[in-house]
Amino acid sequence: MELQPKNRYNIPAEATLDVLGGKWKTLILCHLAYGSKRTNELKKAMPVLRKKC
């Protein structure tokens, strides 16, 4: 079994984006730019998506 090489990041933002992942990462980072938030505060700040019928 071979070990996979660890990712090397040039700046902390690269590591953050790798950990967060998903389509909401940019929006979450924008909200966090104004200060720290609790998880529930971030959930409330996310837009509500309507299901298509």
C-alpha positions in Angstrom: 0.0 0.0 0.0 1.4 3.4 -1.1 1.0 6.5 0.9 -0.5 9.4 -0.9 1.5 12.7 -0.8 -0.1 15.4 1.4 -1.3 18.5 -0.3 1.1 21.5 -0.1 -0.5 24.9 0.2 1.1 28.2 -0.7 -1.3 30.3 1.4 -3.8 29.5 4.2 -6.7 30.4 2.0 -6.0 27.4 -0.3 -6.1 25.0 2.7 -9.4 26.6 3.9 -11.0 26.2 0.5 -9.9 22.6 0.4 -11.4 21.8 3.8 -14.7 23.6 3.2 -15.4 22.4 -0.2 -18.9 22.5 -1.8 -20.9 25.2 -3.5 -21.4 27.3 -0.4 -17.7 27.9 0.5 -17.5 31.3 -1.2 -20.7 32.6 0.6 -19.5 31.2 3.9 -16.1 32.9 3.6 -17.8 36.2 2.7 -19.9 36.0 5.9 -16.8 35.1 7.9 -14.9 38.1 6.5 -16.9 40.3 8.8 -16.0 38.4 11.9 -16.4 35.0 13.6 -19.8 33.4 13.6 -21.3 30.3 15.2 -22.4 27.5 13.0 -26.1 28.2 13.5 -25.6 31.9 12.6 -24.0 30.8 9.3 -26.9 28.4 8.6 -29.4 31.2 9.1 -27.4 33.4 6.8 -27.6 30.9 3.9 -30.3 31.5 1.3 -33.3 29.2 1.2 -33.5 27.2 -2.0 -36.9 26.4 -3.3 -37.6 23.0 -4.7 -38.8 22.8 -8.3 -42.1 21.0 -8.7 
